[in-house]
Amino acid sequence: MLPMDHPIAQENIRRHISPAQIYDDLFDEEELDDIWKSAFDARNNVRRNRNGTVLMVGPDSGFDEIYERYKFKIDKMVGEEHATKTPSIGGNWFITPQQYGLHNDSIRSEVFEQTLKQIPLNHPQRQYTVWKNLIIPLWIGTHLDYEDGGQICWFEQRHIDWACVYNAGEKTENIASVYDICTDYTELQFYDKFGKAIPKEKNNKKFNLACWEEYMNTPYERLQGLTTEHIWNWVPGTPMTFDAVQLHNTNEGSRHRRIKTWNSKMGLLLTFLIELDEDLLGEWRIFQSKLKETDGLESYN
C-alpha cells in the first residue's frame, strides 16, 4: 500500500469515502463461536496494552482464512469486487475491559515502515490505499441479567492520516494506545461521509451537549468540532463497515442505566485495501520511477 501522508494516497482515500453501514443479525451463534475461538489458533501473534486489552493477529498478520470461510457474508458488506482484490486482509481480534476512546483505525507509520523492509516504496505491488474496515461484535461478558454492550459512535469526520487517538483538552490521562495522540484539532482537515472537505473553522464548534449527556462517557472537550453520523448498539452478530479514517468511540453501556453494563467485550476487526484509481495510479508510477529501493517516507516529506 501507499503511505498515508502521500498526496496521491490521500486523494484516493478521499474519493472512496462513504457512509458507515450496519448489518443486523448477520452472523448466528454457531458462526460467532467459530470466529471468536479462531483467535486462539497457535499460529496467531498476541499482545496486550496497559488497560488489559488483549489483541490477536492472524497468521502472517492476515485474515484470509476467516474471509474465505465467511466470504458469502463479507462480500455482501464490503463488495466482492473490492474484497477479492485486497492483496491481504489485516486486522485483529480484541478482548477489552474498557471502552475505546476517540480514534481512527488507518495504519501506524511505524507498522508501514516495517513493510518497507520486504516491499520497497518503488515496488509495483504498492498500488493500494486503506479503504474500509469491518467490525464484528462477537460476545459480551457481563455480571448482569441482561446484555448491554453499550454503543459505538461513528462521527461524520474522517481524518486522512496515520492511525491516531484524538484527545482535545488532554483531560483523558494514561491513554492505552500505540497510536499517535492529537490534542489540537484546529488545523486538522476533516472530510464528511461523502469525501467533501469540512471547513476548518468548524473544528472549534462545541459538540452537541444533549448527545454527549445521553451517550458519551468521555470529557466533553474531547469531542470539540465533531458531529455524529450514527450511534449503534454493540450487538454480537451485527457487524458494521466504516471508513478506515473515520473517527469513532464506544462507551461503557447505555447511559440511562448509570452503570457500566459489561465486564469485557470481544470483537473482530478486518481491514480492506482498495486499488488506486487509474489516473492516480499513473501519477504514482511516475513518482515511483524516481525512487531508489532504499527510499522511505523521507523521499517526499
C-alpha positions as CSV (number, residue, x, y, z in Angstrom):
1,M,0.0,0.0,0.0
2,L,0.9,3.7,-0.2
3,P,1.9,5.8,2.8
4,M,-1.0,7.5,4.4
5,D,0.5,11.0,4.2
6,H,1.4,10.9,0.5
7,P,-0.9,13.3,-1.5
8,I,-1.8,10.6,-4.1
9,A,-2.8,8.2,-1.4
10,Q,-4.8,10.9,0.4
11,E,-6.7,11.8,-2.8
12,N,-7.5,8.1,-3.5
13,I,-8.8,7.6,0.1
14,R,-10.9,10.8,-0.2
15,R,-12.6,9.6,-3.4
16,H,-13.7,6.3,-1.8
17,I,-15.2,7.7,1.4
18,S,-18.8,6.6,2.0
19,P,-21.2,6.3,5.0
20,A,-20.9,3.7,7.7
21,Q,-23.3,0.7,7.4
22,I,-24.8,-1.8,9.8
23,Y,-26.0,-5.3,9.1
24,D,-28.4,-6.6,11.7
25,D,-28.0,-10.2,12.9
26,L,-25.8,-11.3,10.0
27,F,-23.9,-14.0,12.0
28,D,-25.6,-16.7,14.0
29,E,-24.4,-18.2,17.3
30,E,-22.5,-21.1,15.7
31,E,-20.6,-18.7,13.4
32,L,-19.8,-16.4,16.2
33,D,-18.5,-19.3,18.3
34,D,-16.2,-20.4,15.4
35,I,-14.9,-16.8,14.8
36,W,-14.0,-16.0,18.4
37,K,-12.4,-19.3,19.1
38,S,-10.3,-18.9,15.9
39,A,-8.4,-16.1,17.8
40,F,-6.7,-18.8,19.9
41,D,-5.0,-20.5,17.0
42,A,-1.4,-21.3,18.0
43,R,-0.1,-19.5,14.8
44,N,-1.5,-16.2,15.9
45,N,0.5,-13.4,17.4
46,V,-0.7,-11.9,20.7
47,R,-0.1,-8.6,22.5
48,R,-1.8,-6.6,25.3
49,N,-1.8,-3.0,26.2
50,R,-1.7,-1.3,29.6
51,N,-5.5,-1.3,30.2
52,G,-5.8,-5.0,29.8
53,T,-6.9,-5.2,26.2
54,V,-5.6,-8.4,24.5
55,L,-5.2,-8.3,20.7
56,M,-4.6,-11.3,18.5
57,V,-3.4,-11.1,14.9
58,G,-3.8,-13.9,12.4
59,P,-1.1,-15.9,10.6
60,D,1.4,-13.7,8.8
61,S,-0.7,-10.7,10.0
62,G,-3.5,-11.8,7.7
63,F,-7.1,-12.9,8.0
64,D,-7.6,-14.5,4.6
65,E,-8.8,-17.8,6.2
66,I,-11.6,-16.0,8.1
67,Y,-12.5,-14.2,4.9
68,E,-12.7,-17.5,2.9
69,R,-14.9,-19.2,5.5
70,Y,-17.3,-16.3,5.5
71,K,-16.8,-14.9,2.1
72,F,-20.5,-15.1,1.2
73,K,-21.4,-12.8,4.1
74,I,-18.4,-10.4,4.0
75,D,-18.8,-9.8,0.3
76,K,-22.4,-8.6,0.9
77,M,-20.9,-5.9,3.2
78,V,-17.6,-4.9,1.6
79,G,-18.5,-5.8,-2.0
80,E,-17.0,-8.8,-3.8
81,E,-15.2,-6.7,-6.4
82,H,-13.1,-4.9,-3.8
83,A,-12.8,-7.7,-1.2
84,T,-11.3,-10.1,-3.7
85,K,-8.8,-7.5,-4.9
86,T,-7.4,-6.8,-1.5
87,P,-3.9,-8.3,-1.6
88,S,-4.1,-9.2,2.1
89,I,-6.8,-8.7,4.8
90,G,-5.5,-7.2,8.0
91,G,-7.0,-6.5,11.4
92,N,-7.1,-8.1,14.9
93,W,-9.3,-9.9,17.4
94,F,-9.6,-7.9,20.6
95,I,-10.9,-8.6,24.1
96,T,-11.2,-5.4,26.1
97,P,-12.3,-4.5,29.6
98,Q,-12.7,-0.8,28.7
99,Q,-14.4,1.4,26.3
100,Y,-12.4,2.7,23.3
101,G,-11.6,6.4,23.2
102,L,-11.9,8.6,20.1
103,H,-9.6,7.3,17.3
104,N,-9.3,6.2,13.7
105,D,-8.1,2.8,12.5
106,S,-6.0,3.5,9.4
107,I,-2.4,2.3,9.9
108,R,0.5,3.3,12.1
109,S,3.5,4.9,10.4
110,E,5.8,2.5,12.4
111,V,4.0,-0.5,11.0
112,F,4.1,0.9,7.5
113,E,7.9,1.5,7.7
114,Q,8.4,-2.2,8.8
115,T,6.8,-3.3,5.5
116,L,9.4,-1.3,3.5
117,K,11.9,-4.0,4.5
118,Q,10.1,-6.6,2.4
119,I,8.4,-4.4,-0.2
120,P,10.3,-1.2,-1.1
121,L,8.3,2.0,-1.9
122,N,9.0,1.7,-5.6
123,H,7.7,-1.9,-5.9
124,P,4.9,-2.4,-8.4
125,Q,2.8,-4.2,-5.7
126,R,2.4,-0.8,-3.9
127,Q,-0.8,0.4,-5.7
128,Y,-3.3,0.3,-2.8
129,T,-4.5,2.5,0.0
130,V,-6.5,1.9,3.1
131,W,-10.3,1.9,2.5
132,K,-13.0,0.1,4.5
133,N,-12.9,-1.7,7.9
134,L,-15.3,-4.2,9.1
135,I,-16.0,-4.8,12.8
136,I,-17.9,-7.9,14.0
137,P,-19.0,-7.8,17.7
138,L,-18.5,-11.4,19.0
139,W,-19.6,-11.5,22.6
140,I,-20.3,-9.5,25.7
141,G,-19.1,-10.6,29.2
142,T,-21.4,-9.3,32.0
143,H,-22.4,-10.0,35.6
144,L,-25.9,-8.7,34.9
145,D,-29.1,-10.5,34.0
146,Y,-29.2,-8.7,30.6
147,E,-26.7,-8.0,27.8
148,D,-26.0,-4.3,27.2
149,G,-22.8,-3.8,25.2
150,G,-23.3,-0.1,25.1
151,Q,-22.9,1.9,21.9
152,I,-20.4,2.7,19.2
153,C,-20.5,6.2,17.8
154,W,-19.4,6.9,14.2
155,F,-18.6,10.6,13.7
156,E,-19.1,12.5,10.5
157,Q,-15.4,13.4,10.5
158,R,-12.8,11.5,8.5
159,H,-9.1,12.4,9.1
160,I,-6.9,11.1,6.2
161,D,-3.7,10.4,8.0
162,W,-1.9,7.8,10.1
163,A,-3.8,6.0,12.9
164,C,-4.4,8.4,15.7
165,V,-6.1,8.9,19.0
166,Y,-7.8,12.3,19.5
167,N,-7.6,13.9,22.9
168,A,-8.5,17.6,22.7
169,G,-8.4,19.2,26.1
170,E,-6.0,16.5,27.3
171,K,-8.3,15.5,30.1
172,T,-8.1,11.8,29.4
173,E,-4.9,10.6,31.0
174,N,-2.7,7.5,30.6
175,I,-4.2,6.6,27.2
176,A,-3.5,2.9,26.5
177,S,-2.7,3.1,22.8
178,V,0.3,2.8,20.5
179,Y,-1.3,5.3,18.1
180,D,-0.1,8.9,17.8
181,I,-2.1,11.3,20.0
182,C,-3.6,14.5,18.7
183,T,-4.6,17.2,21.3
184,D,-5.4,20.1,19.0
185,Y,-7.9,19.7,16.1
186,T,-7.8,23.3,15.0
187,E,-5.8,22.7,11.8
188,L,-6.9,19.2,11.0
189,Q,-8.5,18.8,7.7
190,F,-11.6,16.6,8.2
191,Y,-13.9,15.2,5.4
192,D,-17.5,14.3,5.6
193,K,-19.2,11.0,4.7
194,F,-19.2,11.9,1.0
195,G,-15.5,12.9,0.9
196,K,-16.2,16.7,0.9
197,A,-13.8,18.9,2.9
198,I,-15.2,20.3,6.2
199,P,-14.2,23.9,6.7
200,K,-11.6,24.1,9.5
201,E,-13.4,26.8,11.3
202,K,-16.0,24.2,12.3
203,N,-13.3,22.3,14.2
204,N,-13.8,24.6,17.2
205,K,-17.5,24.3,17.5
206,K,-18.9,22.7,20.6
207,F,-20.2,19.2,20.4
208,N,-24.0,18.5,20.8
209,L,-24.5,18.7,24.6
210,A,-27.6,16.5,24.6
211,C,-25.9,13.8,22.7
212,W,-22.9,13.9,25.0
213,E,-25.1,13.6,28.1
214,E,-27.0,10.6,26.6
215,Y,-24.3,8.6,25.0
216,M,-20.8,9.7,25.8
217,N,-18.6,8.7,28.7
218,T,-15.7,10.9,27.8
219,P,-14.6,14.5,28.5
220,Y,-16.8,17.0,26.7
221,E,-13.8,18.9,25.3
222,R,-12.5,15.8,23.6
223,L,-15.4,15.9,21.1
224,Q,-15.0,19.6,20.0
225,G,-15.8,20.2,16.4
226,L,-17.3,16.7,15.9
227,T,-20.8,15.7,14.7
228,T,-22.4,12.3,14.9
229,E,-23.1,10.2,11.8
230,H,-24.5,7.1,13.6
231,I,-24.8,5.7,17.1
232,W,-25.4,2.0,17.0
233,N,-25.8,-0.6,19.8
234,W,-22.9,-3.1,20.2
235,V,-24.7,-6.4,19.4
236,P,-22.9,-9.7,18.9
237,G,-23.5,-10.9,15.3
238,T,-24.4,-7.4,14.0
239,P,-21.3,-6.2,12.0
240,M,-20.6,-2.7,10.8
241,T,-18.5,-1.3,8.0
242,F,-16.8,2.1,8.1
243,D,-14.0,4.1,6.5
244,A,-10.6,3.3,7.9
245,V,-10.1,7.0,8.5
246,Q,-13.4,7.6,10.3
247,L,-13.4,8.8,13.9
248,H,-15.3,6.7,16.3
249,N,-15.5,5.7,20.0
250,T,-17.5,3.4,22.3
251,N,-19.0,3.7,25.8
252,E,-19.4,1.7,29.0
253,G,-23.1,0.9,28.4
254,S,-26.4,2.7,27.8
255,R,-26.1,5.8,29.9
256,H,-29.7,5.8,31.2
257,R,-28.7,2.8,33.3
258,R,-26.0,4.9,35.0
259,I,-23.7,1.9,35.5
260,K,-21.1,0.0,33.5
261,T,-23.1,-2.8,31.9
262,W,-20.3,-5.1,30.7
263,N,-17.1,-6.6,32.1
264,S,-15.4,-7.3,28.8
265,K,-16.2,-7.5,25.1
266,M,-14.7,-9.3,22.2
267,G,-14.8,-8.3,18.5
268,L,-13.0,-8.9,15.2
269,L,-11.7,-6.0,13.1
270,L,-11.0,-6.7,9.4
271,T,-9.3,-4.1,7.2
272,F,-9.6,-3.9,3.4
273,L,-7.5,-2.0,0.9
274,I,-8.5,-0.5,-2.4
275,E,-6.6,0.0,-5.7
276,L,-5.6,3.4,-6.9
277,D,-7.9,5.0,-9.4
278,E,-6.4,4.7,-12.9
279,D,-5.4,8.4,-13.2
280,L,-3.8,8.3,-9.7
281,L,-2.0,5.0,-10.5
282,G,-0.4,6.7,-13.5
283,E,0.8,9.6,-11.3
284,W,2.1,7.2,-8.6
285,R,4.1,5.1,-11.2
286,I,5.8,8.3,-12.3
287,F,6.7,9.1,-8.7
288,Q,7.9,5.5,-8.1
289,S,10.2,5.6,-11.2
290,K,12.3,8.3,-9.5
291,L,12.8,6.3,-6.3
292,K,15.6,4.0,-5.2
293,E,14.8,0.8,-3.4
294,T,16.2,2.2,-0.2
295,D,13.9,5.3,-0.3
296,G,11.4,5.6,2.5
297,L,9.0,8.1,3.9
298,E,11.6,10.9,3.8
299,S,11.6,10.7,0.0
300,Y,8.6,13.1,-0.3
301,N,8.5,14.8,3.1
